[in-house]
Amino acid sequence: MDTALILGSLMVAAVAGLSSCSTETVKTRSPETIRHIPVLSVQQADIPDLLEATGTVSALQTSDLASQMMGSIVEIRAREGDRVRRGEVLAVIDDSEARAALDRATAAGVAAQQQLVAVNSDLVLAESTLKRYQSLYDRKSLSPQEFDEVNARQQATLARRDMAQAGQAQAQAELNQAKTSLGYTRIRAPFDGVVTEKKADSGTLASPGMPIFTVEDVRRYRLDVAVNESDLRYVHTGERVSVVIEALDNPEMKGKVVQIIPAVDPASRAFQVKIELPMDTRLRSGQFGRAQFSRGARRTLLIPQSAVIERGQLQGVFVLDQNKVASLRYVTLGKPFGSEIEVLTGLEGGEWLVERPGELDLSNKRIEGE
């Protein structure tokens, strides 16, 4: 009997304890209320629908300077990074053979000129003799045979004069060729610019077509981008587009589409589009850039960037439920648009969130918004 009473007492105590725990669980504290916190409703907005194409900056004018003759390079006068002026000599090729050819052509030209002078003197004498014989022949004081002989000598002198003139023209052409060949021994800058590459040194045997320097006009640059064939309809020659050069402090600028290469790359299925950039001394060949072409407008969710908080590499916002209790929700963000930013996933239109949480931890707190 005593044992039964003891067991009954223990069971009553246990039930009382469970009842007490249950009562404590039900009586949870209500969330803390924070007032005067700005909140907003997430709404859809129309934003520009942009096609982004990446590419590389290159000089608007680039020239690979090559030799036009065979010969040893005897002098290099420019290095990478040197600024050069149009016509400035950058390298010298051995000109001994070219000068010898010029001397021969000069001597041949002098000889041809002297020969022409002598023939012209003979022609003057032949023409005056023909006139005298013509007068005698008209008075019947000269036989036809004698007149024909004098006339033939005059015609022969004319032929010699023509040959001498042809010889002089040929000598002048050879002289011009010799001067041109001598000019080939000087590698000159084709325009004002900067030497970006030196491909040969003194002592190198130059040959026709062999590149020696690369010179760029650093005043104007362009951005060459690749546009997929399906998106080419959004690109138009002459239109002005936004260009971002990330290497610059103020990267955004306006460029002009100047050319669309009418051939698709069979490997990438993309067209090359050339965009002329405004003058900027900070531009350099090889810089990475992005161009943005308009495709119209699209609807999306925008929220203030001030509503976003960082948690490591994640971004989140404090979203309010039906009871105005805040909870942290991680979202996927897109591109910024001024002070706002696009939300790709994690939010729906009409939801309420905290506009400027700052450093406050608002999780599980009831927000009385402004």
C-alpha positions in Angstrom: 0.0 0.0 0.0 2.8 2.4 0.9 4.5 1.6 -2.4 1.3 2.4 -4.3 1.0 5.8 -2.5 4.5 6.7 -3.3 4.1 5.9 -7.0 0.9 7.9 -7.2 2.6 10.9 -5.6 5.4 10.7 -8.1 3.0 10.6 -11.1 1.1 13.6 -9.8 4.3 15.5 -9.4 5.4 14.6 -12.9 2.1 15.7 -14.5 2.3 19.0 -12.5 5.8 19.5 -13.8 4.9 18.9 -17.4 1.9 21.2 -17.1 4.2 23.9 -15.7 6.7 23.5 -18.6 3.9 23.6 -21.2 2.6 26.8 -19.6 6.1 28.4 -19.7 6.5 27.4 -23.4 3.2 29.0 -24.4 4.0 32.2 -22.6 6.9 33.3 -24.9 7.9 36.9 -24.9 6.6 39.1 -27.7 9.2 40.6 -30.2 10.9 43.8 -29.3 9.4 46.8 -31.1 11.6 49.4 -32.8 10.1 52.6 -34.0 11.0 55.3 -36.5 12.7 53.0 -38.9 12.2 53.8 -42.6 10.5 51.1 -44.5 9.4 50.8 -48.1 7.4 48.6 -50.4 9.3 46.8 -53.2 8.0 47.9 -56.6 8.7 47.0 -60.2 10.3 49.7 -62.4 11.3 50.1 -66.1 15.0 50.2 -66.6 17.1 50.3 -69.8 17.7 46.9 -71.3 21.4 46.9 -72.3 23.4 44.6 -74.4 27.0 44.5 -73.1 29.9 43.5 -75.3 33.5 43.3 -74.2 36.6 44.0 -76.1 40.1 45.6 -76.2 41.3 49.1 -76.7 43.6 49.7 -79.7 45.0 52.7 -81.4 43.0 54.2 -84.2 46.1 54.3 -86.4 48.9 51.7 -86.1 51.7 51.1 -88.5 54.3 48.3 -88.6 57.4 49.8 -90.2 59.3 47.3 -92.4 62.4 47.4 -94.5 62.0 47.8 -98.3 65.4 46.7 -99.2 68.1 44.2 -98.3 70.9 45.5 -96.0 72.4 45.5 -92.6 70.9 47.8 -89.9 73.7 50.1 -88.9 71.9 52.3 -86.5 68.7 52.2 -84.3 67.6 55.6 -83.2 64.4 54.8 -81.3 63.3 52.6 -78.4 59.9 51.5 -77.0 58.1 54.4 -75.5 59.8 57.1 -77.5 57.6 59.8 -78.9 58.4 60.4 -82.6 57.4 63.0 -85.2 56.3 62.3 -88.7 59.3 61.9 -91.0 61.8 61.3 -88.1 64.5 58.7 -88.9 64.1 55.7 -86.6 66.7 53.4 -88.1 69.4 53.5 -90.7 70.3 50.6 -93.2 73.7 50.3 -94.8 73.5 52.6 -97.8 76.9 52.0 -99.5 75.3 50.1 -102.5 72.5 52.6 -102.8 74.9 55.5 -102.9 77.1 53.8 -105.5 73.9 53.3 -107.6 73.0 56.9 -107.2 76.5 58.1 -108.3 76.2 55.9 -111.4 72.8 57.2 -112.2 74.0 60.8 -111.7 76.9 60.3 -114.1 74.6 58.7 -116.7 72.3 61.6 -116.4 75.1 64.1 -117.1 76.3 62.1 -120.1 72.8 61.9 -121.5 72.4 65.7 -121.1 75.7 66.4 -122.9 74.8 64.1 -125.7 71.4 65.9 -126.1 73.2 69.2 -126.2 75.5 68.0 -129.0 72.7 66.5 -131.0 70.7 69.7 -130.7 73.7 71.7 -132.1 73.9 69.2 -135.1 70.2 69.6 -135.6 70.5 73.4 -135.8 73.2 73.1 -138.4 71.3 70.5 -140.4 68.1 72.6 -140.5 69.9 75.7 -141.6 71.7 73.7 -144.4 68.4 72.3 -145.5 66.9 75.8 -145.8 69.8 76.9 -148.0 69.6 73.8 -150.2 65.8 74.2 -150.4 66.3 77.7 -151.9 68.8 76.4 -154.4 66.6 73.5 -155.3 63.6 75.9 -155.8 65.7 77.9 -158.3 66.7 74.7 -160.1 70.3 75.3 -159.1 70.6 71.9 -157.3 70.0 68.4 -158.4 67.3 66.4 -156.8 69.9 63.9 -155.6 71.9 66.5 -153.7 68.8 67.9 -152.1 67.7 64.5 -151.0 71.1 63.8 -149.4 70.9 67.1 -147.4 67.2 66.3 -146.4 68.2 62.8 -145.3 71.0 64.2 -143.1 68.5 66.5 -141.4 66.0 63.7 -140.8 68.8 61.5 -139.4 69.8 64.3 -137.0 66.1 64.6 -135.9 66.1 60.8 -135.1 69.3 61.2 -133.1 67.7 64.1 -131.2 64.7 61.9 -130.4 67.0 59.1 -129.2 69.1 61.5 -127.1 65.9 62.7 -125.5 64.8 59.2 -124.8 68.2 58.4 -123.3 68.0 61.5 -121.1 64.5 60.4 -119.9 65.8 56.9 -119.1 68.8 58.4 -117.2 66.5 60.6 -115.2 64.2 57.6 -114.3 67.3 55.6 -113.2 68.4 58.6 -111.1 65.0 58.9 -109.5 65.1 55.1 -108.8 68.5 55.5 -107.2 67.3 58.3 -105.0 64.3 56.3 -104.0 66.5 53.3 -103.1 68.7 55.5 -101.1 65.6 56.8 -99.2 64.7 53.2 -98.4 67.9 53.1 -96.2 66.1 55.4 -93.7 63.2 54.0 -91.8 61.0 57.0 -91.0 58.0 57.6 -88.7 54.8 57.8 -90.9 53.0 60.0 -88.4 53.3 61.5 -85.0 53.1 58.8 -82.4 54.8 56.5 -79.9 57.0 53.5 -80.6 55.3 50.6 -79.0 57.5 47.8 -80.2 61.1 47.5 -81.5 61.6 44.2 -83.4 65.3 44.5 -84.6 68.7 45.7 -83.4 71.8 47.1 -84.9 73.6 44.5 -87.0 70.5 42.7 -88.0 70.2 41.9 -91.7 67.1 43.6 -92.9 65.1 42.2 -95.9 62.0 43.6 -97.7 58.9 43.2 -95.6 60.8 42.6 -92.4 59.1 44.5 -89.5 61.4 46.7 -87.5 59.1 49.0 -85.4 55.5 49.4 -84.5 54.3 53.0 -84.1 50.9 54.0 -82.7 49.0 57.3 -83.0 48.3 57.9 -79.3 46.0 60.8 -79.9 43.0 58.6 -80.9 41.9 55.1 -79.8 39.0 52.8 -80.5 37.4 49.8 -78.7 37.0 46.6 -80.7 34.2 44.5 -79.3 32.6 41.2 -80.3 28.8 41.1 -80.8 26.9 37.8 -81.2 25.2 37.4 -84.6 21.8 37.2 -82.9 22.4 40.6 -81.2 23.8 42.5 -84.2 20.4 44.0 -84.9 20.9 46.3 -81.9 24.1 47.8 -83.3 24.0 50.7 -85.8 26.8 52.6 -87.5 27.0 56.1 -86.3 25.2 55.6 -82.9 26.7 56.8 -79.7 27.1 54.2 -77.0 28.3 54.0 -73.4 31.7 52.7 -72.9 33.4 51.6 -69.7 37.2 51.3 -69.5 37.9 49.8 -66.0 41.5 50.9 -65.9 40.5 54.6 -65.8 39.5 56.5 -62.7 36.4 57.8 -64.4 35.7 54.8 -66.6 32.4 55.8 -68.3 32.6 57.7 -71.6 30.7 58.0 -74.8 31.9 56.3 -78.0 30.8 56.2 -81.6 30.2 53.1 -83.7 32.3 53.7 -86.8 32.5 50.3 -88.4 30.9 46.9 -88.3 33.0 44.3 -90.0 30.7 42.4 -92.4 32.1 39.0 -91.7 31.3 36.7 -88.8 33.9 34.8 -86.9 33.1 31.1 -87.6 34.5 30.0 -84.2 32.7 32.5 -81.9 29.8 33.3 -84.3 30.4 37.0 -83.5 30.9 40.2 -85.5 33.6 42.7 -84.7 32.4 46.2 -84.0 34.8 49.2 -83.9 33.9 52.1 -81.6 35.8 55.3 -81.8 36.7 56.7 -78.3 37.0 60.4 -77.3 40.5 61.8 -76.7 41.9 60.8 -73.3 45.6 60.7 -72.5 45.0 57.8 -70.1 44.0 55.4 -72.8 46.4 52.7 -73.9 46.3 49.8 -76.3 45.4 46.5 -74.7 43.1 47.9 -72.0 39.9 46.0 -71.3 36.6 47.7 -72.1 32.8 47.2 -72.3 30.3 48.8 -74.6 26.6 48.9 -73.9 24.0 48.9 -76.7 20.4 49.7 -76.0 17.8 47.0 -76.5 14.9 49.1 -75.2 13.5 48.8 -71.7 12.5 45.9 -69.3 10.7 45.7 -66.0 12.5 44.6 -62.8 12.6 45.1 -59.1 14.7 48.0 -57.8 15.6 48.7 -54.2 17.8 51.4 -52.6 21.4 50.3 -52.2 21.1 51.5 -48.6 18.8 48.6 -47.9 21.4 46.0 -48.6 23.6 44.7 -45.9 26.8 42.6 -46.4 27.3 39.3 -44.7 30.7 38.1 -45.9 30.3 37.6 -49.6 26.5 37.5 -49.4 24.0 40.4 -49.6 20.7 40.5 -47.8 17.8 42.7 -46.8 15.5 42.8 -43.7 12.0 41.8 -44.9 8.9 42.4 -42.8 6.2 39.7 -42.5 2.5 40.3 -41.9 3.2 41.1 -38.3 5.9 43.6 -39.2 8.6 41.4 -37.8 11.9 41.7 -39.6 13.9 38.8 -40.8 17.1 38.7 -42.8 16.7 37.3 -46.3 19.6 36.8 -48.7 19.0 38.1 -52.3 20.8 38.0 -55.6 21.5 41.5 -57.0 22.1 42.7 -60.5 23.4 46.0 -61.9 23.2 49.3 -60.0 21.1 52.2 -61.4 22.2 55.3 -59.6 21.3 55.0 -55.9 19.2 51.9 -56.6 20.1 48.3 -57.5 18.4 45.5 -59.3 17.1 42.5 -57.5 17.3 39.3 -59.5 16.0 36.7 -57.0 14.9 36.7 -53.3 12.2 39.3 -53.3 8.7 39.8 -54.8 6.8 42.9 -55.7 4.7 44.4 -52.8 6.9 43.0 -50.0 8.0 45.5 -47.3 11.6 45.9 -46.2 13.8 48.1 -44.1 15.1 51.0 -46.2 18.2 51.9 -44.1 19.1 49.2 -41.6 22.7 50.5 -41.2 24.6 48.4 -38.6 21.5 47.5 -36.6 20.6 43.8 -36.1 16.8 43.9 -36.7 16.2 40.1 -36.9 13.0 39.1 -35.1 12.2 42.7 -34.1 8.9 44.3 -34.8 9.4 47.4 -36.9 7.1 50.5 -36.6 8.1 52.2 -39.8 8.0 55.8 -40.8 
